[in-house]
């Protein structure tokens, strides 16, 4: 795969991710949860895994990778009881409400063209071995251009995520250990990257403090991290492993961009900027 395609895979991920996560960070999410009678965990699990269909919790745990099995064992049956189709529909209603305001300044014709472009891109993705991406790729496409764009970007996002999981498996990391590696401080404190925060990761993924501490201890034994569990940092070997995982993910994901698509990624940037300017995603401010 060419270096250009690999670099574009990284740029595409960084560009479209904010548009996707509006589904999980927006002012209407509590209303959606209340309407369905679900807590935050059950709504998230149900909304993200709805295209998988009714299955045993272990299937969702495997697809999500870094969530505690106990959390999925509790949340997934609740989501099924509430109705996966109902969750899916309510999520799209919520997104439509948000995007009407956020994307008010985006030309409707350009939005439709972007939806068509990303639809063409994800239609050609190699799906084999990518469970969550395959489920989303088989989901219905909404008529609304903003929602169609979100659906297509979600397919691409989960496809890259499945590629990332393959890299984590290759490096012998469990889901929790992958979280510990990702949330560790870097050897060079001046280098910045997007992290969730140790406590937020544990709460949202359902891991206990003892489980977290155990994973830190295991990675310490492997020479990948050092320091106390709440202040751990990557060693030189840990940093090399982290960079190798990211590079491997980009290399696998470059398959989506072998024929270019740079213009498509550039054209979607104003849409992403509108999301960031709305100030609803953690770490952003309304402008």
C-alpha positions as CSV (number, residue, x, y, z in Angstrom):
1,X,0.0,0.0,0.0
2,X,1.3,3.4,-0.9
3,X,2.5,5.9,1.7
4,X,0.0,8.4,0.3
5,X,-2.9,6.0,1.0
6,X,-1.6,5.2,4.5
7,X,-1.4,8.9,5.4
8,X,-4.8,9.5,4.0
9,X,-6.2,6.7,6.1
10,X,-4.9,8.5,9.2
11,X,-6.2,11.9,8.0
12,X,-9.6,10.5,7.2
13,X,-9.9,9.0,10.7
14,X,-9.0,12.3,12.4
15,X,-11.3,14.2,10.1
16,X,-14.5,12.2,10.4
17,X,-14.4,10.9,14.0
18,X,-16.0,14.1,15.5
19,X,-18.9,13.8,13.1
20,X,-19.5,10.2,14.2
21,X,-19.3,10.8,18.0
22,X,-22.2,13.3,18.0
23,X,-24.2,10.1,18.5
24,X,-22.7,9.7,21.9
25,X,-22.1,13.3,23.0
26,X,-25.1,15.7,22.4
27,X,-27.7,17.5,24.4
28,X,-30.5,15.2,23.4
29,X,-29.0,11.9,24.5
30,X,-30.6,11.9,28.0
31,X,-34.1,12.5,26.5
32,X,-33.5,9.5,24.1
33,X,-32.4,7.3,27.0
34,X,-35.4,8.3,29.1
35,X,-37.8,7.7,26.2
36,X,-36.5,4.2,25.9
37,X,-36.2,3.5,29.6
38,X,-32.4,2.8,29.4
39,X,-29.4,4.0,31.3
40,X,-26.3,5.3,29.5
41,X,-24.6,2.0,29.2
42,X,-27.6,0.1,27.8
43,X,-28.4,2.9,25.3
44,X,-24.8,3.1,24.1
45,X,-24.4,-0.7,23.8
46,X,-27.8,-1.0,22.1
47,X,-27.3,1.9,19.7
48,X,-23.8,0.8,18.6
49,X,-24.5,-2.9,18.4
50,X,-28.1,-2.7,17.1
51,X,-27.1,-3.8,13.5
52,X,-25.6,-7.1,15.0
53,X,-29.1,-8.1,15.9
54,X,-30.3,-10.2,18.8
55,X,-27.3,-12.4,19.8
56,X,-25.6,-13.6,23.0
57,X,-23.8,-10.9,24.9
58,X,-20.4,-12.6,24.3
59,X,-20.8,-11.6,20.6
60,X,-21.1,-7.9,21.4
61,X,-18.3,-8.2,24.0
62,X,-16.0,-9.6,21.3
63,X,-17.0,-7.0,18.8
64,X,-16.5,-4.1,21.2
65,X,-13.2,-5.6,22.6
66,X,-12.4,-3.2,25.4
67,X,-15.7,-3.3,27.3
68,X,-15.9,-5.5,30.5
69,X,-18.0,-8.6,29.8
70,X,-20.1,-7.9,33.0
71,X,-21.1,-4.5,31.5
72,X,-22.3,-6.1,28.3
73,X,-23.9,-9.0,30.1
74,X,-26.1,-6.4,31.9
75,X,-26.6,-3.8,29.2
76,X,-27.2,-5.9,26.1
77,X,-30.3,-7.8,27.4
78,X,-31.8,-4.5,28.5
79,X,-31.3,-3.1,25.0
80,X,-32.9,-6.2,23.4
81,X,-35.9,-5.9,25.8
82,X,-36.3,-2.2,24.8
83,X,-36.1,-3.2,21.1
84,X,-33.0,-2.8,18.9
85,X,-35.1,-1.4,16.1
86,X,-36.6,1.1,18.5
87,X,-33.2,2.1,19.8
88,X,-31.9,2.5,16.3
89,X,-34.9,4.7,15.3
90,X,-34.7,6.9,18.4
91,X,-31.0,7.4,17.9
92,X,-31.6,8.6,14.3
93,X,-34.3,11.0,15.5
94,X,-31.9,12.4,18.1
95,X,-29.2,12.8,15.4
96,X,-31.6,14.5,13.0
97,X,-32.5,17.0,15.7
98,X,-28.8,17.7,16.4
99,X,-27.7,18.0,12.8
100,X,-30.5,20.3,11.8
101,X,-28.9,22.9,14.1
102,X,-25.3,22.0,13.7
103,X,-25.3,21.8,9.9
104,X,-27.6,24.7,9.3
105,X,-24.8,26.5,7.5
106,X,-23.8,23.6,5.2
107,X,-25.2,23.6,1.7
108,X,-27.8,20.9,1.3
109,X,-26.6,19.9,-2.1
110,X,-23.0,19.5,-0.9
111,X,-24.3,17.5,2.1
112,X,-26.1,15.1,-0.3
113,X,-23.0,14.8,-2.5
114,X,-20.9,14.0,0.5
115,X,-23.3,11.3,1.6
116,X,-23.2,9.8,-1.9
117,X,-19.4,10.0,-2.0
118,X,-19.0,8.2,1.4
119,X,-21.6,5.7,0.4
120,X,-19.6,4.8,-2.7
121,X,-16.4,4.6,-0.6
122,X,-17.8,2.2,2.1
123,X,-19.6,0.1,-0.5
124,X,-16.3,-1.1,-1.7
125,X,-14.7,-1.9,1.7
126,X,-13.3,-5.4,2.2
127,X,-15.6,-6.6,5.1
128,X,-14.3,-10.1,5.8
129,X,-13.0,-10.5,9.3
130,X,-14.6,-7.2,10.4
131,X,-17.7,-8.1,12.5
132,X,-19.0,-4.7,13.6
133,X,-18.2,-3.1,10.2
134,X,-20.0,-5.9,8.5
135,X,-23.1,-5.4,10.7
136,X,-23.2,-1.7,10.0
137,X,-22.5,-2.2,6.3
138,X,-25.7,-4.3,6.2
139,X,-27.8,-1.6,7.9
140,X,-30.4,0.4,6.2
141,X,-29.4,3.8,4.7
142,X,-31.5,6.7,5.9
143,X,-33.1,9.0,3.4
144,X,-31.9,12.2,5.2
145,X,-28.5,13.2,3.7
146,X,-27.0,14.1,7.1
147,X,-28.1,10.8,8.6
148,X,-26.9,8.9,5.5
149,X,-23.6,10.6,5.9
150,X,-23.4,9.6,9.5
151,X,-24.3,6.0,8.7
152,X,-21.6,5.8,6.0
153,X,-19.0,7.4,8.2
154,X,-20.0,5.0,11.0
155,X,-19.3,2.0,8.7
156,X,-15.9,3.5,7.9
157,X,-15.2,4.2,11.5
158,X,-16.1,0.7,12.7
159,X,-14.2,-0.8,9.8
160,X,-11.1,1.0,10.9
161,X,-11.9,0.0,14.5
162,X,-12.0,-3.7,13.5
163,X,-8.6,-3.2,11.8
164,X,-7.3,-1.7,15.0
165,X,-8.6,-4.7,17.0
166,X,-6.6,-7.0,14.7
167,X,-3.5,-5.0,15.6
168,X,-4.2,-5.3,19.3
169,X,-4.6,-9.0,19.0
170,X,-1.4,-9.2,17.0
171,X,0.4,-7.5,19.9
172,X,-1.1,-9.8,22.5
173,X,-3.2,-7.1,24.3
174,X,-6.5,-7.8,26.0
175,X,-9.2,-5.1,25.7
176,X,-8.4,-3.7,29.1
177,X,-4.7,-3.8,28.5
178,X,-5.2,-1.9,25.3
179,X,-7.0,0.7,27.3
180,X,-4.2,0.9,29.8
181,X,-1.7,1.3,27.1
182,X,-3.7,4.0,25.3
183,X,-4.4,6.0,28.5
184,X,-0.8,5.9,29.7
185,X,1.1,9.2,29.9
186,X,3.8,9.5,27.1
187,X,7.5,9.6,27.8
188,X,7.6,13.1,26.3
189,X,4.9,15.2,28.1
190,X,5.0,17.8,25.3
191,X,3.5,15.3,22.8
192,X,-0.3,15.6,22.7
193,X,-2.8,12.9,21.7
194,X,-6.5,12.2,22.2
195,X,-7.2,10.2,25.3
196,X,-10.3,9.5,27.4
197,X,-8.8,9.7,30.8
198,X,-8.2,6.7,33.1
199,X,-11.3,7.2,35.2
200,X,-13.6,7.9,32.3
201,X,-12.3,4.8,30.5
202,X,-13.0,2.6,33.5
203,X,-16.5,4.0,34.1
204,X,-17.7,3.8,30.5
205,X,-16.2,0.4,29.8
206,X,-17.2,-1.2,33.1
207,X,-13.8,-2.1,34.6
208,X,-13.1,-2.0,38.3
209,X,-10.1,-0.3,39.9
210,X,-8.7,-3.7,40.9
211,X,-9.0,-4.9,37.3
212,X,-7.3,-1.8,36.0
213,X,-4.5,-2.1,38.5
214,X,-4.0,-5.8,37.5
215,X,-3.7,-4.8,33.9
216,X,-1.2,-2.1,34.7
217,X,0.8,-4.7,36.6
218,X,0.8,-7.1,33.7
219,X,2.0,-4.4,31.2
220,X,4.6,-3.4,33.8
221,X,5.9,-7.0,33.8
222,X,6.1,-6.9,30.0
223,X,8.1,-3.7,30.2
224,X,5.5,-1.6,28.4
225,X,4.5,0.8,31.2
226,X,5.9,2.0,34.5
227,X,4.7,4.0,37.5
228,X,1.6,3.8,39.7
229,X,-1.7,2.7,38.2
230,X,-3.2,6.2,38.2
231,X,0.0,7.9,37.0
232,X,1.5,5.2,34.7
233,X,3.4,6.1,31.6
234,X,4.7,4.3,28.6
235,X,8.3,3.0,28.6
236,X,10.4,3.3,25.4
237,X,9.2,-0.2,24.5
238,X,5.6,0.8,25.3
239,X,5.8,3.8,23.1
240,X,7.3,1.8,20.3
241,X,4.4,-0.7,20.7
242,X,1.8,2.0,20.7
243,X,3.3,3.6,17.5
244,X,3.5,0.2,15.8
245,X,-0.2,-0.5,16.6
246,X,-1.2,2.9,15.1
247,X,1.0,2.4,12.1
248,X,-0.4,-1.0,11.5
249,X,-3.9,0.2,11.8
250,X,-3.2,2.9,9.2
251,X,-1.6,0.4,6.9
252,X,-4.5,-2.0,7.0
253,X,-7.0,0.9,6.6
254,X,-5.2,2.3,3.6
255,X,-7.1,-0.3,1.5
256,X,-10.1,2.1,1.7
257,X,-8.2,4.9,0.1
258,X,-6.1,3.0,-2.5
259,X,-7.8,4.9,-5.4
260,X,-7.5,8.3,-3.8
261,X,-10.5,9.9,-2.1
262,X,-8.4,12.8,-0.8
263,X,-10.8,15.3,-2.3
264,X,-13.7,13.6,-0.4
265,X,-11.9,13.9,2.9
266,X,-11.0,17.5,2.2
267,X,-14.6,18.4,1.3
268,X,-16.0,16.9,4.5
269,X,-13.8,19.1,6.7
270,X,-16.4,22.0,6.9
271,X,-18.9,19.5,8.2
272,X,-16.5,18.4,10.9
273,X,-15.7,22.0,11.7
274,X,-19.4,22.7,12.2
275,X,-19.6,19.9,14.7
276,X,-16.5,21.1,16.6
277,X,-17.8,24.7,16.6
278,X,-21.1,23.5,18.2
279,X,-19.1,22.8,21.3
280,X,-21.0,19.6,22.3
281,X,-18.1,17.2,22.1
282,X,-15.8,17.0,25.2
283,X,-12.8,19.3,24.9
284,X,-14.5,21.7,22.4
285,X,-16.2,25.1,23.0
286,X,-19.1,26.7,21.1
287,X,-17.8,29.3,18.8
